[in-house]
Amino acid sequence: MSAPALDSAPRIAALPGPSRLVRISEDTWQDLRHCLSPADSPAADVPDPRSIAELERTGLLVDGDIEPHWRAALSAALASPVSVRLVCVDRDRAWTSDLLVAGELVVVLDQVREVSPDDDSVRLGRRSSAVLLGLTTLEWLSATVEALVPQHPAFVPALADSAAAGSPPPPSNGPLADAPAVAEVQVLLTTAPVAGAPAVRGRSWYALGEDAGVLATVTGDGDAQHVEQAPPGVLTTGIMGDLLTAPRQASAAARTDAVGSTAMATETEAGR
């Protein structure tokens, strides 16, 4: 994939519902993230003047400070224990979309990637120099996921309904990075307790067929893995189901860790 294909234009123009979406450089995103670092982290460097200009242009910086709504949302999202990463491949295109869930708010980070086939896998390469930074709510998460994944009937119910009505979307041109799949989505949901190793759940979904209307998913672990067909559109349902339980699991894991730490401290005191 050439540099213009990576960097010339936004991959998506808007997110569904009452959302916000801006496009900034990766360097500016890193400067912004550094400014939001917790107080006990190393002091943030003064942002590059180019980053300041870009943040002002996009409305992320107002009167010399991060716009209050963005500051609150980004700070909460970056500290959130729950996140979803979508790794998407559509023919010869690829991108990653991170959804950071903080209560009712969801911050979206979307970045185009180069993609190339390997002997037995697909390899993601160079990142775009641009990052799409979005802000939405949990109420609109299903629609947001549908806007972020490859636009094929297997993944997006509205497109599946259109295909069933006899109006399938036109086929995309270009080679397939991971034939026979026209497109694929890898979903990684991370639940990171306050202390301890994060729990990660992953699943792979594939769009097959000439109109990319057949949804296949990989289930099982290790040698027990197998591919099975699923109803179109259930990708989003699966993600939402996991998200409903993820915050509770993170809280439970944090409480368990806290109880264990307290018990250890008590045993230490008793042993003195």
SESEMAR-988746 format. One line per field, with one value per residue (C-alpha): residue in three letters; x, z, y. Coordinates in steps of 0.05 Angstrom, whole numbers. Layout:
// SESEMAR-988746
r = [ALA  ...]
x = [X  ...]
z = [Z  ...]
y = [Y  ...]
//
This chain:
// SESEMAR-988746
r = [MET  SER  ALA  PRO  ALA  LEU  ASP  SER  ALA  PRO  ARG  ILE  ALA  ALA  LEU  PRO  GLY  PRO  SER  ARG  LEU  VAL  ARG  ILE  SER  GLU  ASP  THR  TRP  GLN  ASP  LEU  ARG  HIS  CYS  LEU  SER  PRO  ALA  ASP  SER  PRO  ALA  ALA  ASP  VAL  PRO  ASP  PRO  ARG  SER  ILE  ALA  GLU  LEU  GLU  ARG  THR  GLY  LEU  LEU  VAL  ASP  GLY  ASP  ILE  GLU  PRO  HIS  TRP  ARG  ALA  ALA  LEU  SER  ALA  ALA  LEU  ALA  SER  PRO  VAL  SER  VAL  ARG  LEU  VAL  CYS  VAL  ASP  ARG  ASP  ARG  ALA  TRP  THR  SER  ASP  LEU  LEU  VAL  ALA  GLY  GLU  LEU  VAL  VAL  VAL  LEU  ASP  GLN  VAL  ARG  GLU  VAL  SER  PRO  ASP  ASP  ASP  SER  VAL  ARG  LEU  GLY  ARG  ARG  SER  SER  ALA  VAL  LEU  LEU  GLY  LEU  THR  THR  LEU  GLU  TRP  LEU  SER  ALA  THR  VAL  GLU  ALA  LEU  VAL  PRO  GLN  HIS  PRO  ALA  PHE  VAL  PRO  ALA  LEU  ALA  ASP  SER  ALA  ALA  ALA  GLY  SER  PRO  PRO  PRO  PRO  SER  ASN  GLY  PRO  LEU  ALA  ASP  ALA  PRO  ALA  VAL  ALA  GLU  VAL  GLN  VAL  LEU  LEU  THR  THR  ALA  PRO  VAL  ALA  GLY  ALA  PRO  ALA  VAL  ARG  GLY  ARG  SER  TRP  TYR  ALA  LEU  GLY  GLU  ASP  ALA  GLY  VAL  LEU  ALA  THR  VAL  THR  GLY  ASP  GLY  ASP  ALA  GLN  HIS  VAL  GLU  GLN  ALA  PRO  PRO  GLY  VAL  LEU  THR  THR  GLY  ILE  MET  GLY  ASP  LEU  LEU  THR  ALA  PRO  ARG  GLN  ALA  SER  ALA  ALA  ALA  ARG  THR  ASP  ALA  VAL  GLY  SER  THR  ALA  MET  ALA  THR  GLU  THR  GLU  ALA  GLY  ARG]
x = [0  28  36  -20  -68  -48  -50  -88  -159  -199  -223  -291  -323  -367  -391  -465  -509  -489  -415  -351  -295  -230  -168  -100  -29  -1  51  -4  -43  19  29  -44  -40  24  -11  -65  -15  -30  3  51  78  139  123  96  141  115  76  107  81  54  14  -14  -36  -69  -105  -131  -154  -193  -224  -187  -149  -187  -155  -91  -122  -153  -228  -262  -309  -252  -206  -257  -273  -201  -177  -231  -222  -146  -155  -211  -201  -244  -225  -241  -192  -217  -164  -197  -174  -216  -184  -118  -134  -127  -137  -142  -198  -191  -254  -239  -300  -308  -378  -426  -371  -332  -268  -250  -179  -176  -113  -101  -47  -9  -25  11  2  54  65  9  -17  -32  18  2  56  67  17  -15  13  -59  -105  -181  -202  -276  -323  -390  -433  -447  -517  -489  -434  -467  -477  -406  -376  -416  -388  -316  -315  -310  -375  -399  -465  -433  -415  -468  -541  -568  -525  -546  -619  -604  -571  -631  -675  -635  -590  -522  -466  -419  -359  -293  -234  -165  -130  -148  -98  -126  -164  -216  -241  -261  -254  -241  -246  -206  -239  -197  -233  -188  -211  -154  -165  -137  -80  -59  -55  -110  -159  -163  -218  -209  -251  -242  -297  -294  -336  -339  -372  -375  -418  -383  -450  -430  -406  -358  -326  -271  -290  -253  -180  -116  -127  -202  -211  -260  -297  -372  -423  -461  -521  -499  -493  -480  -409  -437  -484  -424  -384  -441  -452  -379  -381  -440  -400  -330  -337  -367  -310  -259  -291  -295  -222  -201  -239  -209  -139  -153  -177  -115  -69  -104  -98  -24  -12  -49  -8  56  36  17  84  125]
z = [0  -20  24  -9  5  78  89  36  65  126  124  152  152  214  270  281  329  371  364  349  302  287  247  276  264  305  335  357  388  427  451  472  508  544  568  599  637  711  758  785  716  687  672  602  554  523  461  393  363  304  353  388  321  301  367  362  290  309  372  420  449  470  502  513  548  526  513  579  549  510  572  616  564  545  617  636  574  581  653  636  650  590  517  450  393  323  273  204  136  74  11  7  60  135  197  273  315  390  431  502  546  606  636  585  543  488  457  388  359  286  244  174  167  111  102  67  64  97  87  134  162  148  170  189  170  171  206  175  201  216  273  274  345  360  419  426  478  498  472  401  407  362  306  317  310  246  219  236  208  133  99  76  88  133  184  177  184  142  84  93  89  26  -5  14  -21  -85  -79  -55  -51  -110  -103  -83  -130  -111  -88  -26  31  64  12  11  59  26  93  166  235  295  361  424  487  546  618  659  734  776  795  762  690  642  617  541  500  425  367  291  241  165  106  52  -16  -78  -44  24  54  89  160  189  257  290  355  405  427  402  365  379  336  279  232  235  198  237  222  189  238  302  307  341  385  410  425  463  503  524  542  588  631  624  673  726  715  722  787  814  796  829  893  894  886  941  989  972  986  1052  1073  1055  1095  1155  1151  1148  1210  1247  1230  1261]
y = [0  67  128  167  110  113  188  226  228  207  134  154  223  217  171  155  193  254  242  280  261  297  278  295  272  215  262  310  252  231  302  306  239  261  325  281  238  229  278  225  208  244  317  328  365  429  406  420  486  446  403  465  494  428  421  492  481  419  450  404  463  526  587  549  489  423  433  412  360  327  330  295  242  227  225  176  134  129  105  57  -18  -38  -31  -63  -68  -83  -105  -101  -124  -109  -139  -101  -49  -52  -11  -15  15  21  35  58  50  95  90  119  150  116  144  118  116  94  87  59  6  -26  -100  -157  -233  -277  -352  -371  -305  -232  -180  -108  -59  16  61  122  187  208  186  193  211  202  211  176  143  71  79  86  34  -19  32  58  -12  -22  43  22  -49  -67  -47  -116  -152  -204  -151  -97  -119  -61  -83  -155  -133  -94  -155  -198  -148  -157  -97  -122  -70  -68  -114  -80  -81  -103  -167  -206  -203  -265  -306  -336  -283  -217  -183  -201  -171  -193  -171  -165  -144  -127  -123  -95  -97  -41  -87  -152  -178  -159  -211  -214  -247  -252  -276  -276  -261  -269  -245  -298  -305  -261  -208  -218  -236  -301  -292  -344  -345  -385  -418  -462  -460  -493  -558  -553  -491  -496  -449  -444  -402  -348  -304  -238  -181  -220  -192  -129  -170  -210  -148  -117  -180  -182  -108  -117  -165  -135  -77  -123  -172  -116  -92  -163  -176  -111  -128  -198  -169  -118  -174  -215  -156  -142  -215  -216  -153  -183  -247  -205  -166  -230  -261  -204]
//
